[in-house]
């Protein structure tokens, strides 16, 4: 009977240790999820990426007109 009580006590101690570690891990995860540092930087990076994509699309679509404009500017400078 004494041995059974000893085993039960050890199991209870192990369970409490696992519970403490689990609670600590959950608290760490919650604090990581609540952390908003760097959020503004990420938003600016996404915004810059979208603007770059829009610029590439605009240059691709208006390339002939831009080439004409560039040629006109170059010929104007060369005629000086």
N, C-alpha and C positions, 0 to 999 in steps of 0.2 A: 504494500500500500504506500509505503514511504517513497518507493521508487516511482510509482505512478504520479504522486504529488510533485516530485522533482521534475518529471518530464512535462507535466502540465504547466508548472511554473516556467520552465524554459521556453515552452511554446508561447505562453502569454508574453514573456519578455521579448521574444523574437517578433511577435505580432505588433507589439508596441513600437519596436524599433522600425519595422516596416511602415507602420502608420506615420511615425514622425518623418521618415524620409519621404514618403509620398506627399504629406502635407507641405514639406519644404519644397519639393519639386513643383507641386501645383502653384505654390506662391511665386516661385521663380518664373514659371510660365506666364502667370497672370501679370506680373510686373513687366515682362518682356512685351506682352501684347498691348499693355497700356502705355508703353513708352512711345512717345511721338517725336522724339528727337530725329532730325534728318528728314522729316516728312516734307518740309518746305523745299529742301534741295531736290528731292525726288520729283516733286511736282514741277519745279523749274526745268529739270532734265527732260521730263515728258513734254513740256511745252516747247522747249527748244527742238526736240526731235520732230514734233508735229510741224513746226515752222520750217524746218529743213526739208521735210517731205513736200510741203506745199511749194516751197521755192523750187525744188527739183521738178515738180510737175509743171509749174508755171514756165520755167525755162524750156522744158521739153515741148510744151504746147506752143509757145510763142517764139521758138528758135528762129524761124525764117524772118520774122519782123525784127527781132533783136539783131540778127546778122545784118539786115539792111540798115538799121540805125547805126550799128558799129561801123559799117563801111562808110556811111555818110559822114560820121564824125572823123574817121581816119582820113577821108579825102579832103575834108574841110581843113584839118590840121596840115596835111601835106601841101595844100594850096597856099598856105601862109608863106 
